[in-house]
Amino acid sequence: VVELKVRLHCKACEKAVRKSLLKINGVKCVEIDMISSKITVLGYVDRKAVVKAIHKTGRKAETWRPSSSGAAARKRDEYFSPRLPKGFSCIIPRWGYQKV
């Protein structure tokens, strides 16, 4: 799981970033939250490859820093797997699938 902060202004920006990320080998799912400017990529991928793909679309990617800290974050991590973020629901658009 790779979580990054990326500022997206519109649906066209979101579509361009999603399309670029889905082209990376190993990416299973891309979740984009435009309100919090958070992109979560699920799959066997290198963080550098994800950042590079985002930079190619003309956007700046930063490491996601959750707002909670200290004991609350440690307690949260005890109950939830670090591999799959809480509330993660992947929606892959129709153009994200490849016919076999």
N, C-alpha and C positions, 0 to 999 in steps of 0.2 A: 504494500500500500504506500503510495506516494501522495502526500498532501502539500499543496502549494497555494500561495496567495497570488492571484492574478487579477488585475483590474480589467473587467470587461464592461463595455458601455452599452452594447445592444445585442440583439439576437444574432446578427450577422457575425459579430466578434465571437460569440459563443459557438456558433456553427463552425467557424474557421478553426478554432482551437480544438474542438471535439474531433473534427475530421482529421486534423494533423496528428492528434494523439492516437486515434484508432488505427493509423497506419503503422505504428510501432509494433514490431513483433513482440508478443508476450502480453500485450494489453488485452485484458478481458472486459473491462468496463471503465467508463468515465462518468463521474458524477460532478456536475457543475452547479454551484450555488452562487448565483449572481448577486444576491443581497449581501452576503458576507464576503464575496470575492474569493471563494474557496473552490479549488479543483482537487478532486480525489481520484486517483488513478489506481485501479485494482488489476493486479497481474504480476507476472514475473518480468519486471523491467528495471532498468538502471535509472536512478534519479537524474543523472546527467543527461541521458537520452530524452527524458521527459522535458527537462528544462530547455534543452536544445530545440526540441520540436516546438515549444511555446515561443521561444525567441525567434524562430523562423517566421512565425505569424506576425511578428512586430510587437509583441507584448513582453513585459518584464515579469519574471517569476521570482517569488521570494519564498523562503521556507515558512510554512504555516506555523504560527505560534498560538496555541490555544489560550484563551483569556483566563481560564482557571489555573491556579498554581498551588504548590505546596501539598498539604495533606489531602485536600479535596481531589487533586489530580491523581495522587497515588491510590486513593480509595476507589476512584472511578476505574483505574486501570486494573484493579483486582477483579472486577466484575465483568469487564468487557475485553474481548480479545484484541490485541494490537493489530492483528491482520485485517480485521473487518470493523470499520468504525460503526458506532452505535447509530441506528437509524439509516444505515446505508441501503439504498434501494436503487439498483442500477437500471437505467432505462437506455437501451441502445437503439438509436433510431434505425429505421428500415435501411437507410443507405449505409449503415455500419456493418451489415451482414455481407458475407461473401458467399455466392452460390457455389456448391460443390458438384 
